[in-house]
Amino acid sequence: MKPERVFADTNIFLRYLTDDVPEQADAVEGLLETAAGILLVTNGLVMAEMVWTLESFYRLSRREIKDKVLAILNTPGLELVDRDLVLEAVVGYADRGVDFIDAYNGAWMLRQGITVACTFDRKHFGRLEGVTVKVPGQAGR
């Protein structure tokens, strides 16, 4: 019998990773360890919200956040729908200093065969390998 697929929201991961509400962290740990007949499923938006919260509220470093995202990506019994994009994004976020969403969008673009980003955000998109920035109103760029 196939396990029931159940959506896992951002707060599940935040409680588990930060242990700021110990009872909830323990409950999530138990859920992850037993996964009794369920498959937890989540997506890149949940990971983006998690990165943003760990950075803005918990004030963790990019390296610490990368480690936490990688821990989630390697959690047995969890399906991350766009896992490869999240992995590329967290590497760009931590190693190249690119905002997570911009790194995610850059990875998505390249997978779609799109190499030019039309944006005013030259700073972040310009750090992404394989991406050319086109700034509206600036000829030849």
Secondary structure by P-SEA (a helix, b strand, c coil): cccbbbbbcaaaaaaaaaccaaaaaaaaaaaaaccccbbbbbcaaaaaaaaaaacccccccaaaaaaaaaaaaacccccccaaaaaaaaaaaaccccccaaaaaaaaaaaaaccccccccccccccccccbbbbccccccc
